[in-house]
């Protein structure tokens, strides 16, 4: 498959408009300059400065082919610290460019520079990049498009055109101030004022009418939507009125095609979706609404864009609106996700570990911490927290990768537990107060190179049961099982799908349920794992895997680049 006229025109447009974009069409190395700065932006009747890359929101799209290398030069011209993460890119042996702050690097300070070396391997399809410092990813994010390698093609007919669709979240106030206030008070952060599609809330908001994203289609043509959920704290149902969606890929891997009238996509996930322009010429809304399985507050608004057929016809006064599940329809969310299956054909084989060296069970919980005089704004005057296996992760002052590589003691502990410290009915309706408080620590899990791992995420109903999207850096994994209630180690594995489980890097743990994943620890390095709801990450729902080096040179971490940002 060639780049095609539409893609090449878009590339030329980026070169001409921004003057910072370098693309080697015939080579395997692609080079970008990303300039991080504050830029004026108008949304919802208010102009303010937001942090952006190259003045764009969403940021620039990165284009590459499977197996290519992408170089991004980051120039921090703003007043905030910054790191960038290439979400879903495995970065074989190269955690130095993975990006999470104080995990694999210290931040790029204002006025600083860092060159990210992004090594693509087995990924193919749609991924994305985003900031990984506090909540800066609210406006610092963009799409990664990975085409098939030369000499190969899509496992479906070439679409007429490809269109990125990025679901985001928008605050009228400064998003960093929202985070700071929540951390100071101990309460739940203020919810966003709107969701966005490609940077616009849509014409349900008067101030966004003129800028509402519009997708022009020709009747009879097939289009590929590259859908990204970049929202901070909300999962979403997404649909296009009167049009079926055929999902053919997720998280940089192909799946058996699923035809549906809606999808459920968590923050961090990406989807490749085919849509046929086969309806009577008119205007049709594409819309996203939140899916909220818990009881904490959330932004219950709808973001829209418009699919418009080309040609001369009488246009309606308002586009046709899609039918979507209601915001708390867990059955609809589950009915979609349980249909996911890897493509698993001769050209796209999968390798599910059948024997397991390391079994892990991780409880995924929202918790509380006591406040002097019960003065905080969490439940009963407490401070909200979160944990994995009852450990609320605390960021160190020196990044874990540097400490591990240089043998610096006292930065982290290696005794993250294989199982929860206390076994109880994790999905009960009521709990003793003693179960609500986690331990505060910086603990990691060490894995041997090439060991096979089964990890069971067990959701709990502590404080607030909720659907949690868990993301693992440096790896894709096979989702071999899921269910509601407490995981039964004797019965539930009997129903595992070991034939064609979906291969993902972000998976939703159902409220008061569990998910089992498997992967082979064949990528040495330091790799972050965390909930992709930002409030939960800020509260400590994360940990880190260290995968030891193997014995051969090709099974060892690469050496660090010379320009790693200083921690001081």
MARGU-321586 format. One line per 3 residues: number of its first residue (from 1); their letters; for each residue x, y, z negated of C-alpha. Coordinates in steps of 0.05 Angstrom, whole numbers. Layout:
NUM> a> X/Y/Z; ...
% end
This chain:
1> xxx> 0/0/0; 29/67/19; 22/131/-20
4> xxx> -32/154/26; -51/224/49; -91/243/-13
7> xxx> -35/226/-62; 19/259/-20; -22/323/-14
10> xxx> -31/324/-89; 44/315/-100; 59/373/-52
13> xxx> 8/415/-89; 43/403/-155; 111/421/-126
16> xxx> 84/485/-96; 44/508/-155; 90/493/-212
19> xxx> 160/491/-184; 180/443/-239; 161/377/-208
22> xxx> 212/333/-172; 188/269/-138; 231/220/-99
25> xxx> 180/188/-52; 226/137/-22; 267/119/-83
28> xxx> 255/85/-149; 271/142/-196; 222/198/-207
31> xxx> 243/261/-244; 198/311/-279; 210/374/-319
34> xxx> 160/383/-376; 159/452/-407; 122/453/-474
37> xxx> 93/521/-490; 31/559/-513; -17/580/-458
40> xxx> -82/620/-459; -144/578/-447; -218/594/-447
43> xxx> -270/544/-469; -337/550/-505; -338/627/-500
46> xxx> -271/635/-535; -201/648/-509; -142/623/-550
49> xxx> -72/597/-541; -64/522/-538; -1/480/-532
52> xxx> 8/451/-463; 58/419/-416; 72/464/-356
55> xxx> 11/506/-374; -37/449/-355; -93/417/-394
58> xxx> -95/359/-384; -21/357/-367; 13/335/-302
61> xxx> 0/266/-274; 60/221/-267; 63/177/-205
64> xxx> 107/115/-198; 109/44/-174; 114/-20/-214
67> xxx> 186/-29/-238; 207/43/-225; 243/89/-274
70> xxx> 215/158/-292; 259/212/-322; 224/269/-359
73> xxx> 264/329/-383; 227/360/-442; 239/434/-457
76> xxx> 206/457/-521; 190/531/-510; 136/533/-563
79> xxx> 138/543/-638; 120/472/-659; 159/407/-662
82> xxx> 144/357/-607; 155/286/-584; 124/249/-525
85> xxx> 100/177/-520; 88/138/-456; 27/99/-479
88> xxx> 26/28/-454; 97/30/-425; 137/-27/-456
91> xxx> 204/8/-449; 244/-58/-447; 303/-53/-496
94> xxx> 295/23/-496; 258/46/-559; 299/110/-557
97> xxx> 250/140/-508; 185/113/-538; 171/177/-576
100> xxx> 133/170/-642; 159/222/-691; 202/195/-748
103> xxx> 195/124/-721; 239/123/-659; 264/195/-659
106> xxx> 263/260/-697; 224/315/-664; 248/362/-610
109> xxx> 252/427/-648; 230/495/-618; 282/514/-567
112> xxx> 306/442/-561; 313/394/-503; 309/318/-495
115> xxx> 311/273/-434; 263/214/-436; 283/154/-395
118> xxx> 219/115/-381; 231/44/-357; 171/12/-324
121> xxx> 168/-64/-321; 104/-106/-314; 55/-48/-320
124> xxx> 9/-35/-261; -52/10/-258; -70/68/-303
127> xxx> -34/88/-367; -23/156/-400; 26/198/-438
130> xxx> 14/242/-499; 48/280/-555; 64/239/-616
133> xxx> 75/294/-668; 18/308/-717; -44/327/-676
136> xxx> -9/361/-617; -35/307/-570; -103/341/-573
139> xxx> -80/385/-514; -14/352/-495; -30/291/-454
142> xxx> -36/267/-382; -45/207/-336; 7/157/-312
145> xxx> -9/124/-246; 31/61/-231; 21/34/-161
148> xxx> 37/-38/-140; 110/-51/-122; 129/-44/-49
151> xxx> 107/-105/-10; 48/-119/-56; -22/-91/-61
154> xxx> -82/-82/-105; -122/-146/-119; -183/-109/-89
157> xxx> -194/-70/-25; -159/-3/-23; -206/52/-47
160> xxx> -221/113/-4; -195/159/-59; -170/156/-131
163> xxx> -195/204/-184; -167/212/-255; -222/220/-308
166> xxx> -194/241/-376; -241/244/-436; -215/293/-488
169> xxx> -235/330/-551; -238/405/-562; -237/450/-624
172> xxx> -252/524/-624; -203/532/-681; -129/513/-679
175> xxx> -126/437/-683; -63/439/-727; -100/483/-776
178> xxx> -156/431/-777; -105/378/-796; -70/421/-848
181> xxx> -136/438/-882; -156/365/-885; -90/344/-915
184> xxx> -93/400/-966; -165/386/-988; -162/310/-982
187> xxx> -228/309/-945; -249/286/-876; -224/334/-821
190> xxx> -273/381/-788; -303/349/-726; -289/376/-657
193> xxx> -335/427/-623; -340/389/-558; -314/331/-517
196> xxx> -285/344/-448; -278/311/-381; -215/334/-345
199> xxx> -210/393/-393; -282/418/-388; -341/405/-436
202> xxx> -389/406/-377; -449/448/-357; -489/429/-419
205> xxx> -445/484/-450; -461/551/-417; -389/575/-420
208> xxx> -365/514/-382; -415/515/-325; -369/547/-274
211> xxx> -310/502/-291; -348/436/-297; -308/382/-262
214> xxx> -341/361/-197; -324/298/-158; -342/303/-84
217> xxx> -358/236/-51; -377/211/18; -434/163/24
220> xxx> -411/92/38; -341/102/9; -310/67/-51
223> xxx> -272/107/-104; -224/86/-159; -235/123/-225
226> xxx> -173/123/-269; -208/131/-336; -168/152/-399
229> xxx> -196/163/-469; -151/217/-497; -200/237/-551
232> xxx> -172/245/-621; -223/213/-666; -280/184/-624
235> xxx> -293/123/-583; -339/134/-523; -392/104/-480
238> xxx> -383/128/-408; -430/121/-348; -447/151/-280
241> xxx> -522/161/-266; -552/108/-219; -484/79/-201
244> xxx> -454/13/-222; -383/12/-249; -337/-45/-231
247> xxx> -280/-49/-281; -218/-81/-249; -163/-62/-297
250> xxx> -148/-42/-369; -85/-17/-403; -40/-27/-343
253> xxx> -63/-99/-328; -116/-126/-281; -178/-162/-305
256> xxx> -232/-204/-273; -280/-152/-244; -337/-132/-291
259> xxx> -398/-97/-260; -435/-56/-311; -476/9/-318
262> xxx> -433/33/-377; -365/21/-409; -342/29/-481
265> xxx> -271/57/-485; -231/71/-548; -179/126/-557
268> xxx> -115/101/-527; -148/54/-476; -148/63/-401
271> xxx> -191/32/-347; -189/24/-272; -261/29/-246
274> xxx> -288/21/-175; -350/60/-158; -388/57/-92
277> xxx> -421/120/-65; -484/81/-45; -540/124/-72
280> xxx> -584/176/-37; -544/240/-29; -555/283/-90
283> xxx> -522/306/-154; -508/255/-209; -479/266/-278
286> xxx> -421/226/-304; -425/230/-380; -390/208/-443
289> xxx> -421/204/-512; -388/182/-577; -394/112/-605
292> xxx> -392/117/-681; -399/53/-721; -388/86/-789
295> xxx> -419/138/-833; -366/192/-834; -382/256/-796
298> xxx> -369/259/-721; -380/305/-662; -447/282/-634
301> xxx> -444/321/-569; -444/299/-496; -392/317/-444
304> xxx> -410/316/-370; -381/322/-301; -417/321/-234
307> xxx> -412/270/-178; -436/306/-115; -449/275/-47
310> xxx> -423/313/13; -470/334/69; -532/376/78
313> xxx> -591/358/34; -638/391/-15; -601/393/-81
316> xxx> -640/384/-146; -642/438/-199; -605/392/-246
319> xxx> -563/329/-234; -593/261/-251; -572/239/-321
322> xxx> -547/168/-337; -577/121/-387; -527/109/-443
325> xxx> -529/68/-508; -545/106/-571; -485/131/-611
328> xxx> -485/73/-662; -502/15/-616; -450/-36/-638
331> xxx> -485/-90/-599; -475/-51/-534; -402/-39/-551
334> xxx> -391/-112/-567; -429/-137/-506; -381/-98/-462
337> xxx> -316/-116/-495; -331/-190/-501; -335/-195/-424
340> xxx> -261/-176/-415; -218/-230/-383; -149/-227/-351
343> xxx> -147/-234/-276; -98/-292/-287; -88/-311/-214
346> xxx> -26/-334/-176; -3/-263/-163; -19/-239/-234
349> xxx> -2/-297/-281; -8/-293/-356; 33/-328/-409
352> xxx> -7/-337/-473; 35/-365/-530; 6/-433/-548
355> xxx> 50/-449/-608; 61/-396/-661; 124/-382/-702
358> xxx> 96/-325/-744; 25/-317/-771; 5/-248/-796
361> xxx> -61/-224/-825; -70/-148/-833; -128/-116/-870
364> xxx> -148/-50/-838; -178/-4/-890; -199/67/-907
367> xxx> -179/81/-979; -179/135/-1032; -125/166/-1076
370> xxx> -139/199/-1143; -136/274/-1149; -123/314/-1213
373> xxx> -190/331/-1243; -225/298/-1185; -213/363/-1147
376> xxx> -206/336/-1076; -261/332/-1023; -261/257/-1012
379> xxx> -311/210/-1044; -321/225/-1119; -268/280/-1117
382> xxx> -215/234/-1089; -166/242/-1031; -179/201/-968
385> xxx> -125/153/-947; -118/91/-903; -76/28/-901
388> xxx> -54/-38/-870; -49/-94/-921; -62/-42/-975
391> xxx> 1/-3/-957; -9/69/-936; 51/84/-891
394> xxx> 94/144/-909; 136/176/-856; 210/180/-874
397> xxx> 255/241/-864; 302/203/-817; 272/163/-761
400> xxx> 269/88/-772; 304/71/-707; 365/112/-724
403> xxx> 367/85/-795; 362/13/-769; 414/24/-714
406> xxx> 464/59/-759; 451/17/-821; 428/76/-864
409> xxx> 400/49/-929; 340/74/-968; 299/97/-908
412> xxx> 251/38/-905; 237/-29/-937; 234/-94/-897
415> xxx> 182/-128/-941; 117/-111/-907; 72/-169/-927
418> xxx> 49/-224/-879; -20/-224/-911; -62/-179/-956
421> xxx> -38/-179/-1028; -108/-197/-1053; -160/-241/-1019
424> xxx> -232/-220/-1030; -296/-211/-990; -269/-157/-944
427> xxx> -336/-141/-913; -379/-137/-976; -425/-79/-988
430> xxx> -395/-59/-1055; -325/-63/-1086; -292/-50/-1153
433> xxx> -258/17/-1155; -191/-17/-1167; -192/-43/-1095
436> xxx> -197/25/-1064; -128/52/-1080; -70/33/-1033
439> xxx> 5/33/-1047; 45/90/-1015; 108/62/-982
442> xxx> 151/59/-919; 152/-15/-904; 166/-50/-838
445> xxx> 158/-121/-812; 220/-154/-783; 210/-205/-727
448> xxx> 261/-252/-697; 276/-244/-623; 232/-288/-578
451> xxx> 189/-311/-636; 115/-321/-620; 67/-281/-663
454> xxx> -6/-287/-680; -34/-226/-714; -104/-223/-742
457> xxx> -132/-154/-756; -185/-159/-810; -230/-99/-817
460> xxx> -255/-82/-887; -314/-44/-913; -273/-7/-966
463> xxx> -297/66/-970; -319/66/-897; -325/7/-849
466> xxx> -310/29/-779; -288/6/-710; -212/16/-709
469> xxx> -172/20/-644; -103/-9/-661; -45/5/-614
472> xxx> 22/-32/-612; 81/3/-580; 131/-35/-537
475> xxx> 84/-93/-521; 21/-117/-488; -15/-172/-525
478> xxx> -69/-223/-511; -135/-215/-547; -150/-288/-561
481> xxx> -209/-281/-609; -257/-233/-643; -317/-237/-689
484> xxx> -355/-206/-746; -347/-219/-820; -285/-249/-853
487> xxx> -236/-288/-810; -237/-362/-824; -168/-391/-810
490> xxx> -196/-461/-802; -258/-449/-760; -247/-386/-719
493> xxx> -185/-408/-681; -225/-466/-652; -262/-415/-608
496> xxx> -200/-377/-584; -194/-362/-510; -125/-386/-491
499> xxx> -140/-391/-416; -153/-319/-392; -155/-272/-452
502> xxx> -150/-198/-436; -80/-168/-439; -83/-101/-474
505> xxx> -41/-54/-516; -99/-21/-553; -156/-62/-582
508> xxx> -218/-43/-621; -227/-79/-687; -303/-84/-696
511> xxx> -334/-54/-759; -332/-108/-813; -301/-156/-764
514> xxx> -235/-183/-739; -191/-190/-677; -136/-241/-665
517> xxx> -79/-224/-617; -17/-262/-594; 49/-239/-563
520> xxx> 121/-260/-556; 171/-215/-591; 217/-210/-531
523> xxx> 229/-135/-532; 283/-118/-583; 277/-52/-619
526> xxx> 234/-11/-666; 160/-8/-647; 104/30/-680
529> xxx> 35/2/-693; -23/47/-714; -96/64/-710
532> xxx> -109/111/-652; -161/150/-690; -116/208/-710
535> xxx> -147/220/-778; -132/148/-797; -60/153/-772
538> xxx> -52/217/-813; -78/179/-874; -28/122/-866
541> xxx> -61/68/-824; 3/47/-790; 67/6/-797
544> xxx> 128/-11/-756; 156/-75/-726; 231/-85/-719
547> xxx> 247/-139/-668; 319/-163/-677; 368/-168/-620
550> xxx> 377/-233/-584; 444/-266/-571; 457/-246/-499
553> xxx> 471/-175/-474; 405/-174/-437; 368/-189/-501
556> xxx> 396/-131/-541; 374/-59/-550; 405/-8/-503
559> xxx> 453/43/-534; 423/110/-555; 427/168/-507
562> xxx> 476/224/-526; 422/278/-535; 377/246/-588
565> xxx> 346/302/-629; 376/314/-697; 335/302/-759
568> x> 362/364/-793
% end
